[in-house]
Amino acid sequence: MTETLFLTSDAIDDLATPAEYVDAVREGYRQRGEGAPAHPRSKFLRADPAGMFTSYAAILPETGAMGGYMYSAGFGAGDGWFMTPLFDADSGAPLALLDGASMNPFKTGAAGAVGVDELARDDADTLAIIGSGAQARGQLHATATVRDFTEVRVYSPTPENREAFAADFDDTLAADVHAVDSSTAAVADADVVITATQASEPVVDGDDIAPGTHITAMGQYSADARELDTDTIANATYVPDLRERATFDAGSFIQALEAGAITEDHVHAELGEVVAGVEPGRTNDDEITVFDSGGTGIETVAAAYLLYERASERGLGQTIEFAPASEALTGN
């Protein structure tokens, strides 16, 4: 038997700061850029009851961990459930099982922040956020650690949601955080744009994107849904989290491809390749860049291992036992 740490969602709250998540995830993407294995998610859909079961994984050899997510969304309970198994990358033994719900916006936000840090202009100080939910909050918490923003504009179709979002962050960030009444007003002359929505159609107009803007799109992982229009994709230096995902479930890229506006060669590089210095990121101040973040095992393993280490240091969680196959399969 081997003892494995079980961490509830409550146990991992406040174990790491947004900046620490960003550092861990940046390191994970560096390893990916140098060849660490990772693949896009697998998705299984059911119509009745409607739901999606998803999994994805990665190995981070230098971190010494591997694992990923398995989660369900919808079905009869109409909710989401996130399980994060974490294994030792050298021995293969299970290290931990985490309830991954509370870390989700932070690890996803950290991936977005790494994209901003690698692709946005160094002097970027105006941020537009489309969306006001948990994922939008995670993106802002993390992205505020990589640039000194003086102004943050938030747009959500529901006025009370965008006003509440702005009020919460205006109290905690040095930037002036305020709500606006349209996506056009949000992105006008913004240096960085983040889309964190559940929209199926574009939430910003490519004509409103100024030269030099960086865009992180993180709410799309279906071929039938997109947050960015064809012109935005065609005019941008396009960087996905995983190259393979661009033609698998990156809706904005796929629909631009189907429209004939781009070819598969439009993928500039994976984020990890940019982080590792294998490929360049931004090359001039007028370039429009897009980081397409659909979720991978890279940020999941990096964040989970960070939380596992912190919990172990503080004596948090409880242990459960797993039997190795050599014992369980033979009964010895």
DAUR-V831804 format. One record per residue. N is the residue number from 0. PSI is psi in degrees with one decimal (999 if undefined). OMEGA is omega in radians with two decimals (NA if undefined). D_CENTER is the distance of its C-alpha to the mean C-alpha in whole Angstrom. Layout:
<<N,PSI,OMEGA,D_CENTER> <N,PSI,OMEGA,D_CENTER>>
//
This chain:
<<0,148.4,3.03,35> <1,140.5,-3.14,32> <2,132.7,-3.11,30> <3,137.9,-3.09,27> <4,130.0,3.04,25> <5,125.4,-3.10,24> <6,121.0,3.08,21> <7,167.3,3.11,21> <8,-40.8,3.13,18> <9,-36.3,-3.08,21> <10,-30.1,-3.07,22> <11,-1.5,3.04,18> <12,135.2,3.03,18> <13,17.0,3.10,19> <14,-21.7,-3.12,19> <15,148.2,3.08,17> <16,161.8,3.06,16> <17,-40.2,-3.14,13> <18,-35.9,3.12,15> <19,-37.7,3.02,15> <20,-45.0,-3.11,11> <21,-44.4,-3.14,11> <22,-44.1,-3.13,14> <23,-42.5,-3.11,13> <24,-38.0,3.07,10> <25,-43.8,3.12,12> <26,-38.4,3.08,14> <27,-42.9,3.13,13> <28,-32.1,3.05,12> <29,-44.2,3.12,15> <30,-39.8,3.07,17> <31,-41.1,3.13,15> <32,-22.0,3.11,17> <33,12.7,2.98,20> <34,2.6,3.13,20> <35,138.1,-3.08,18> <36,135.6,3.03,17> <37,145.1,3.12,14> <38,157.9,3.09,14> <39,166.7,-3.12,13> <40,153.9,2.90,13> <41,135.8,-3.11,16> <42,131.3,3.09,17> <43,124.2,-3.06,20> <44,145.7,3.05,22> <45,138.3,-3.07,25> <46,-34.6,-3.05,27> <47,101.7,0.02,29> <48,145.7,-3.06,27> <49,130.3,3.11,24> <50,170.4,3.13,21> <51,132.6,3.03,18> <52,127.2,-2.97,18> <53,146.7,3.00,15> <54,149.6,2.96,15> <55,159.4,-3.00,13> <56,167.2,3.09,14> <57,157.9,3.00,14> <58,126.8,3.07,17> <59,91.4,-2.99,17> <60,-40.6,-3.09,21> <61,-31.7,3.01,21> <62,-34.3,-3.13,19> <63,23.4,-3.08,21> <64,155.9,3.05,19> <65,158.8,-3.11,18> <66,-147.0,-3.14,16> <67,-151.6,-3.12,13> <68,146.8,2.79,13> <69,123.1,-3.13,15> <70,155.8,3.09,15> <71,149.6,3.10,17> <72,129.5,-3.13,17> <73,-129.2,-3.08,20> <74,-160.2,-3.01,24> <75,-32.2,-3.11,27> <76,-17.7,-3.14,25> <77,33.7,-3.08,23> <78,-176.8,3.10,20> <79,147.6,-3.13,17> <80,124.1,-3.01,17> <81,119.1,3.04,15> <82,133.8,-3.12,16> <83,98.8,3.04,15> <84,138.3,-3.11,18> <85,129.0,-3.11,18> <86,155.8,3.00,21> <87,125.3,-3.05,23> <88,-15.1,3.13,22> <89,-51.6,-3.11,26> <90,-23.4,-3.05,28> <91,-5.4,-3.09,26> <92,147.0,3.11,27> <93,128.6,3.12,24> <94,-45.5,-3.02,23> <95,158.1,2.95,21> <96,119.5,-3.08,20> <97,141.5,2.86,18> <98,106.0,-2.95,17> <99,8.8,-3.03,14> <100,-50.0,-3.01,13> <101,-25.9,3.14,14> <102,-12.8,-2.98,11> <103,-52.3,-3.14,8> <104,-28.9,-3.10,8> <105,-42.8,3.14,8> <106,-35.7,3.08,6> <107,-40.6,3.07,3> <108,-36.4,3.12,5> <109,-39.6,3.08,7> <110,-43.3,3.09,5> <111,-40.3,-3.13,6> <112,-37.3,3.07,9> <113,-40.4,3.07,9> <114,-43.0,3.09,9> <115,-44.8,-3.09,12> <116,-34.9,-3.11,14> <117,-28.0,-2.92,15> <118,-22.8,-3.14,15> <119,157.6,3.06,16> <120,147.9,-3.14,20> <121,-31.5,-3.08,21> <122,14.1,-3.13,23> <123,126.4,-3.13,20> <124,2.3,3.11,21> <125,124.4,-3.05,21> <126,133.7,3.03,17> <127,133.1,3.10,17> <128,125.4,3.05,15> <129,111.7,-3.05,15> <130,153.8,-3.10,15> <131,14.6,-3.13,16> <132,-165.3,-3.09,14> <133,-38.9,-3.12,12> <134,-38.8,3.08,9> <135,-38.6,3.12,11> <136,-43.3,3.11,12> <137,-39.4,3.12,9> <138,-42.7,-3.11,8> <139,-43.8,3.11,12> <140,-46.7,-3.07,13> <141,-44.7,-3.05,11> <142,-29.1,3.11,12> <143,-11.2,3.12,15> <144,-9.6,-3.07,15> <145,-10.1,3.05,15> <146,149.9,3.11,18> <147,87.4,-3.11,21> <148,138.2,3.05,20> <149,-22.9,-3.14,24> <150,134.0,3.05,23> <151,122.5,3.11,20> <152,134.0,3.14,20> <153,135.1,3.04,19> <154,132.9,2.99,20> <155,146.0,-3.12,20> <156,-21.8,-3.13,22> <157,110.9,-3.03,24> <158,-44.1,-3.09,25> <159,-30.9,3.12,26> <160,-45.0,-3.13,22> <161,-33.8,3.12,21> <162,-40.7,3.12,24> <163,-42.4,3.10,23> <164,-49.4,-3.10,20> <165,-41.8,-3.12,21> <166,-41.6,-3.13,24> <167,-46.1,-3.07,22> <168,-26.0,3.11,20> <169,-26.2,3.13,23> <170,-20.4,-3.01,25> <171,-20.9,-3.13,22> <172,152.8,3.08,21> <173,-23.8,-3.11,24> <174,158.4,2.98,23> <175,108.3,-3.12,25> <176,121.2,-3.11,22> <177,154.2,3.14,24> <178,148.7,3.05,23> <179,165.7,-2.97,25> <180,10.4,3.08,26> <181,157.4,3.07,24> <182,-31.9,3.11,21> <183,-44.4,3.12,24> <184,-32.9,-3.12,25> <185,-45.9,-2.98,21> <186,-8.6,-3.10,21> <187,114.8,3.12,24> <188,20.6,3.07,24> <189,144.6,3.10,21> <190,-33.8,3.13,20> <191,135.5,3.08,16> <192,131.2,3.06,15> <193,126.5,3.03,11> <194,122.6,-3.10,11> <195,74.9,-3.01,10> <196,177.4,3.00,13> <197,24.3,-3.07,14> <198,151.9,3.05,16> <199,-14.2,3.12,18> <200,158.1,-3.06,20> <201,138.3,-3.12,19> <202,-7.5,3.01,18> <203,153.2,3.12,19> <204,128.4,-3.13,22> <205,-28.5,3.13,22> <206,-19.0,-3.12,26> <207,-6.7,-3.09,24> <208,120.8,-3.10,22> <209,152.1,3.02,24> <210,141.1,3.12,24> <211,-2.4,-3.11,22> <212,142.1,2.92,19> <213,138.9,3.12,16> <214,129.0,2.95,13> <215,118.3,3.11,9> <216,116.0,-3.03,9> <217,5.1,-3.08,6> <218,15.9,-3.03,9> <219,122.9,3.03,11> <220,46.6,3.07,11> <221,137.5,-3.14,15> <222,-22.5,-3.08,17> <223,-1.7,-3.10,19> <224,145.3,3.12,17> <225,145.0,3.05,16> <226,-21.3,-3.10,15> <227,142.6,-3.11,16> <228,173.6,-3.06,20> <229,-42.4,-3.12,22> <230,-39.8,3.14,23> <231,-46.2,3.14,20> <232,-45.3,-3.07,19> <233,-32.6,-3.07,22> <234,-1.1,-3.00,23> <235,156.3,2.86,20> <236,113.3,-2.92,19> <237,122.7,-3.11,16> <238,109.4,3.05,13> <239,168.2,3.04,11> <240,-40.4,3.06,9> <241,131.9,-3.13,12> <242,-41.8,-3.10,15> <243,-29.2,-3.09,16> <244,-24.9,-3.07,13> <245,-39.0,-3.11,15> <246,6.5,-3.14,18> <247,-53.8,-3.11,17> <248,14.9,3.09,14> <249,91.7,-2.97,13> <250,-41.3,-3.12,16> <251,-42.8,3.13,16> <252,-45.5,-3.09,17> <253,-42.7,-3.10,19> <254,-31.7,3.03,21> <255,-36.2,3.09,22> <256,-46.0,-3.14,23> <257,-28.5,3.11,25> <258,-7.0,-3.14,26> <259,11.1,-3.10,28> <260,-22.1,-3.13,26> <261,171.3,2.96,24> <262,174.7,3.13,25> <263,-23.2,3.12,22> <264,-5.1,3.14,23> <265,-16.1,3.05,21> <266,116.4,-3.11,18> <267,-47.3,-3.10,19> <268,161.5,2.91,17> <269,156.1,3.11,14> <270,-42.3,-3.12,12> <271,-35.5,3.11,13> <272,-35.6,3.10,17> <273,-45.0,3.14,16> <274,-41.5,-3.10,15> <275,-7.1,-3.13,18> <276,12.3,3.10,20> <277,-35.9,3.09,21> <278,151.4,3.13,21> <279,157.0,3.00,21> <280,-122.5,3.08,18> <281,138.6,-3.13,20> <282,-14.2,3.08,24> <283,164.7,-3.02,25> <284,-15.7,-3.13,25> <285,-4.5,-3.08,25> <286,135.7,2.97,23> <287,127.7,-3.14,20> <288,147.2,3.10,17> <289,128.1,2.92,13> <290,117.0,-3.13,10> <291,105.2,-3.03,9> <292,103.7,-3.12,5> <293,-1.5,-3.13,6> <294,125.5,3.13,5> <295,171.4,3.04,7> <296,-13.4,-3.08,10> <297,-57.6,3.14,10> <298,-29.2,-3.12,7> <299,-48.2,3.13,9> <300,-43.5,-3.13,12> <301,-45.9,-3.13,12> <302,-41.8,-3.12,11> <303,-39.6,-3.14,14> <304,-38.5,3.06,16> <305,-47.0,-3.12,16> <306,-37.6,3.09,17> <307,-46.0,3.13,19> <308,-44.7,-3.13,21> <309,-43.0,-3.14,21> <310,-39.4,3.12,23> <311,-41.6,3.13,25> <312,-33.7,-3.05,26> <313,1.8,3.12,27> <314,32.3,-3.13,28> <315,160.5,3.09,26> <316,-179.2,3.10,26> <317,157.2,-3.10,28> <318,143.9,3.00,29> <319,160.8,-3.06,29> <320,138.6,3.03,31> <321,138.2,3.07,30> <322,132.2,3.06,33> <323,151.1,-3.08,33> <324,-32.0,-3.13,34> <325,-26.2,3.08,37> <326,-47.1,-3.02,38> <327,-36.6,-3.10,37> <328,-27.0,-3.10,38> <329,-15.0,-3.10,41> <330,8.1,-3.14,42> <331,999,NA,43>>
//
